[in-house]
Amino acid sequence: MGTKSKLFGTDGIRGRANELPLTPEFAVAFGRAVAWKFGAAGGPLVIGRDTRLSGSMLEQGVAAGAASMGVNVLLVGVVPTPAVAYLTRHLHGCAGIVISASHNPFEDNGLKIFQSDGFKCNDALEVELEALILGEALRQQSLASDKIGRVITWPDGAKRYAELAVKTYGQGLDLHGVRVVLDAGHGAAYETTPLVLRALGADVEAFNIEPDGININAGCGSTYPELIQKATKETGAQIGLAHDGDADRLICCDETGSLLDGDEMLAVIGLDWLHRGRLAKKTLVATVMSNLGLDECLAQAGGKILRAGVGDRYVLEMMLEQGLNLGGEQSGHVILRDYNTTGDGLVTALELLRIIKTTGQPLSQLRQGLQKYPQLLVNLKVQERIPLEELPEVTATMSAVEKELGSTGRLLLRYSGTESKIRLLVETRDPALLRPTADRIMAVLKKYLAVL
């Protein structure tokens, strides 16, 4: 195990906006560090953000820091996270920065980095960047006035990205006659996803597309899927789509209003790609959180599952190591590497629509390939992250329960990489065991962890 960064979690740096580390001063230091590390590659630093009130404040800080190091900055405005990855490659940027806290409430924000090739940084790079951000060396760097970089605003960045998406992701896809319901969560895709779907011919009923800086994820979007369930049934749509704040993930429902999570979307796409000979090495990558039914589903069709750690970048790292083109998380991050270098809610939606169109089958039928094991995920807010190996009663209880479950179930206990929470996953063939098992372990955890 290598050294881990203290600033970076599983998806960049997160925190409450205008409090350390998400202050304007920190944003400047962050921009300087990114420019120092990646600026030599040439090309502008591409910066995109979601609709949070604090986004423009942090955007200006990062831009100022990068420009002070002699790097030109291109502000592409409010666009999804995958748009920044794509535009960084398309515009030959030295790196890309996303200012977003994904599904978190508006009070939070975050900073994450794409390298010039559109891929996220690995752990070693994050440790190096952390040292640059927190160290003194860059603060003493000063360029002559005529060497400062330019900060350029790119007009209509969202519309330009939507045009590029139609030409690339939507090539050959005709959605005329398809009705789609979309909950954009007042987030980064409030403009781009409706633009792309309508350009491809879909009849789109879009709502929560009026961001005011505060209403992002507020009772809407991917964490409140009951909205698309209701709207899909009421409008007779073939599919309901819900994004998180930065639209790198997708939660959807079929035409009956029944929800599909990331595992089910992976199963639909994976089985279709297996059938068409498109799934590289007949293998896809899921995470340790993914349902055991996914393994059985792919195995029955002649494929297999590899499991990575939680976090879409760990999924992608395994995909790259193994030469694979499909992977994702139960949370709705799905990576279709033939199209983009990161989780992309829009691309996932288009691929599902493509399969619906080409097979002539409704999503309610396509999803039948996966029979899920019952699962229960319990979250506990904590004040500090005490290493689990320092809690012997917790580890002993986990071992005892796992022995009792045997081959009929499993447990997974981990701290969240983006929030102050510990997460417990219980999975078993007998649903009656889920809640008692979770309560038994949580009771021990609460003895040792200070709960918020």
N, C-alpha and C positions, 0 to 999 in steps of 0.2 A: 504494500500500500504506500503510495507516495504522499507527500505533504499536501494537506487540503487548505484551501484559502478560508480565512475567517469571514471575509466580506462577501464572497460569492456563494450563493446557494446552488440548488439544482438548475436554476434558470436565471442567472445573473444576480444582481444586487437588489434586494427588496427592503422596504422600510416605510415608515410614515413620512409623507412629504413635509419638507421644511424642518425635519428633525434629523439628526445624524443617523445614518450617513447620507440621507437624501436632502442635503442642503445646497444652496447655490454655490457655496465655497467648495464643497466636495465635488460638485458637478464640474467646476473649472479644473480641479485637480485630476478628475477622471478623464476629461477631454485632453488635457496635456499628456497624460500617460498613454492613452490610446494613440494619439498623434505621434508620440515619440516611438512607440513600439511598431506601428504599422505605416506611418507616413512615408517612410523611405521607399515603399512600393510604388509611390506615385498615385495620381488620381485623387479625387475628393473623398472626404469623409462624409458618408451618406447618413443623415439623421432623420428618423421618422418617429412619430409618437401616436399615442391613442388620445382620447378626448378628455382626459382628466384636467382639472383646473390647474394643477401644478405642472402639467406637461410643458407648456411654453417657457415657464421659468427655468426648468432644468435643461430644456433644449438650448436656451440662450447661454446658460453656464457652460455646457459641454462644448458648444460652438466657439465660445470665447476662448476656452482653454486650448482647443485644437488650433484655432487661428493664431494664438500667441506663440505656437510652436512652428509656425510657417506652413501649416497644412490648410488647403482650401476646404471649405465646408459647403455641402449641398443640403439644404433643408427641404425635405419632400413633403412635410406637413403631416396631416392625419392619414395614416395608412396602416394596414395590418402588418404584424411582425413578418409574415412570409413575403410581403411586398418589399420590405427592406432587404431581405436576403436576396431576392430576385433582382432588385434594382442595383444593389451593390455589384453584382456580377455584370448586369447589363450595361451599367454606366462605367464599368472599370474602376470602381472605387477602391481606395486603399483599405477600407473597412466600413462596416455599417453599425450604427447604434440605434437601438430601439428603446424608447422611453415609455414604459408601460409596466403595470403590475397585474396584467392578465385578468383573472376573475376576481381579484381583490376589490374591496370598496374604494371609492374615489379618494379617500384620505391617504391611501397608500400609493406608492409609485415604485418604479424600478428602472434599472439600467442593464441592458444586455448587449453583447457584442457579436457581430458576424465578421469573420475574416474576409479577405478580398474574394475568396472562392465561394462565399455564401455559407460556410460552415461555422458553427459556434466554436468557441475556444475550449480546449481540454483543460484538465485540472492544473497541469504544469504551467500553461500560459496564464491561467487566472492567478496562480501564486506569484508569478513574475509581475503581472500587472498590479497586483495588490502592493507589492513592494515599491513599485514606482509611484503609486497613488499616495501611499502613506509616508514615503521617504522624503528626504530633504533635497536630494540631488536635482530634481526637476524644478523645484521652487527657485533655485539659484540660476536657472537657465534664462537668458534674456536675448532676444533677437533685435536687430536694428529695425527701425520703423518701416523701412522699405522691404523687409523680409516677411512681414506679417501676412498670414493667409487671408483670403477673402471669404466672406460668408454670403452665400447666394441662396435666395429663395426660389425654388422651382415651382412655377405656377401650375396649378391643376395637377399636382402629383398623383392624387387618387385617380383622376380620370385617365391620365397617361398610363398608370399601372393597369387600370381596367382594360384599356385598349390592348395592351401587351398580353394580358391574361386571356382575352378572347382569341387572339391569334395563336397562342401557344397551348394553354391548357384546354381551350374549347375547340380546337381544330377538328372539324368534321362532326361536331355535336350539334344536332338540330333539336331544340326543345320546344318547337311549336306544338301546341296542344297539351303541354305539360303545365299543371298548376302547382306552384310552390309557395309555401308559407315560410316567412323568414322573420325571426326575432334577432335583430342586430344588437340588442342589449345597450343601445346608445353608445356603442363602442367604435373601434377603429374601422370596422367594415360597414358602417352604416351607409356609406355611399358606394363602395366598390362592389360588394356582392350583388346588390340589386342591379347595378349597371351591367355587370357581366351576364347575369341570368337573363335579363331582358334583351341584351344584345344577341343572345343565342336563341331568342324566340319564346322564352318561358313567360307564362302569366304569373306575375309575382305579387303576392300580398305581403308587403313588408311593414313591420311596425317596430316601435322603439328605435326610430331613426332620427330623433331630434335631440342630440346631445347638448347639454348646457354646462358641462364641466363637472357636474355633481351627480347626475343621474346615471352614470355608467354603472352597469351591473346592479342597479338598485331595483330589486324585485323583478329582474328580467334577465334575459340572456341564458347561457348554457346552464347556470345553476338554478334556474327556475323554469324547467322545461314544460311544466303544466300549461304554460301559455301557448306554446306551439301545439301541444296535444289538443287543447280545446279548439284552437283556430283551424287546425287541419281537419278535424271532424266537421266543423261548422261550414267550411268552405269547399269541402270535397277535394282537397288537394291530394296529389300523389305522394307528397313528402313534406315534412316540416323540418326546418333547419334552425338551430340556435347557436350563435357564436358566443365566445367569451370576449372579454374586453379588447384583446389584441388579435382575435380571430385566427390564432394558430391551432385552435382546436374546434371540434364540431360535436354537438349532440343532435340527434335527429329522431324523428318518429315516422313510422310507416303510415299508410293511408287510413288505418284504423285509429290512429292516435297513440299507438303503443310505442314506447321509447326503445331506441337502440343505443347502447353505449359503445365505447371504442372497440371492445372485443367483438361485438356483433358486426360492426362495420368492417373490421379486419377480416372476419369470417366471410362476409358477403364478397368483398373484393378478392380475398385470397382464393376462395373456391372458384370464382370466375376466372382469375388469372391462371390457376392450375388447369382448368378445363381448356383454356386457350393457349396453353404452353408459354405463358408470359411470366409466370412466377419464377424468378431466378433460383436455381437449384431446388425448386419445389419447397422452398423454405421461407418463412417469415419470422420476424423478430417481435416478440411481445415482452412484457416485463414480469417481474416476480409477483405483481399484483393481478395479473391477468387470470381469468377463469380457467380452471383445469379442463373445462369442456372444450375450450379452444384447441387444446392439444389433441383431444379425441376427434374433434371435427376434422382437422387437417389430416390426421393420421388415416382416418377412414377414406379420405379422398386421395391418398398417396403422397401427402406432403408432411411437413413437420414444423415444429415450433422451436425456436431458440429463445431463451429468456435473459434479458438484460436487467440492470438496476433501474430503479425508478427515475424518470427524467428522460425527455425525448432525445437529449443529446447522447445519453448512454445507449439508447436504442439505435441511434444513427451511427455511433462509433462501432457497434457490433455489426450493423449492416455493411459498413465500409470494410471492416476487417474480413467479413465473410463473403463480400461481393454480392449482397442481396439488395432487392429493390422495393421491398414492402415491410413496414414495421409500424409499431404504434403502441399506445397506452390505452388502458381501460377508460381513462379520463377524457378521451376524444382526440388526443394528439395522434394523427395518422400521417406517416411519412411515405409518400410515393416518390421515390428517388428518381424516377424517370422524368419527373416534372419539377421538383424543387428540393432544396437541401435541408428543409426543416418541416415541422408539422404545419399543415396548411388546411384550414377549414374550408376554404373555397374549393381547392383542388379535390378534397375528399368528397364534397357535395357533388361536384361535376362528375367524378368517377362513379358514384352511386347512381346518378341520373343516367349516365351512359349505359350502365348495366341494366337499369330498368328499361331503357329504350331498346337496347339490342336484344335482350332476352324476351321482351314482351310480358315479363312477369312483374306483379306488384311487389313492393318491398316486403310486405307481410309474408309472402311466399319465399322470397329469396333468403330471408333470415332464418328459415327453418333448418338450415344445415347445422346450426349451432344449438346444442342443448346445454344450457349452463347449469353448473353446480350452484346450489344456494350459497350466497355470501352475505356477510354483514361487515360493514366498515364503520368503526367507531373512532371518533376524534376526541382528544382531550387537550384543552389549552393548558400550557405549562409555562412557568416563569423561567426555568432554566433547563438545559438539555444535559442531564446527568448521563454519562455513558452507561448503557444497559449492562455492560459487563461489571460495573461497580454496584449493581443491584442484585445480589445473589438470590434473594427470595423471588424476584421477578423471573430470573432465568430458570430457577428451579420449578416454578409454577408452569412456565411455558413448556419445559421439558416433560413435566408430568402430563399435561394436557395433550401434547403431541403424541405421547406414548399411548394414551387412552384412545385418541382418534385413529391411530394406526394409518392404514392406507386409505381410509374413508374420508380424510380431511386434512387440512393444514392450517397453520397460523403464520402470520407475518406481522412483526412489530417494528416500527421505524419512526424516527422523527421526520417531520415534514421538512423539505428543503426550501420552502417558500413562506411558511407561517410558523408561529410559535405553538406548534401542536405535536403530539405524538399520535400516531395512527395505528390502530389494530385491525387487521383483516382476519376474519374467521371464515373458513370455507369447509363445508361438510355436506355429504349426501343427505344427511338427516336435518332438515331445517329446524326441527324442534331443539336441536343442540346449540344453535347459533347464539341466541341471547344469553342462556345460562353460562355458556363458555366465555363469552365476552365480559359478562358481569364479574365472573370469577377472576379474570386477569386484571380488569380495571380496578377492582377492589384492592388488589395488591399494589398496583401502580400508584394509586392515590395515597398510599401510606408513605411513599418516598418522594413523590414529585409534588412540588408546590403548584397548585392549580389556580389558574387565573379566574 
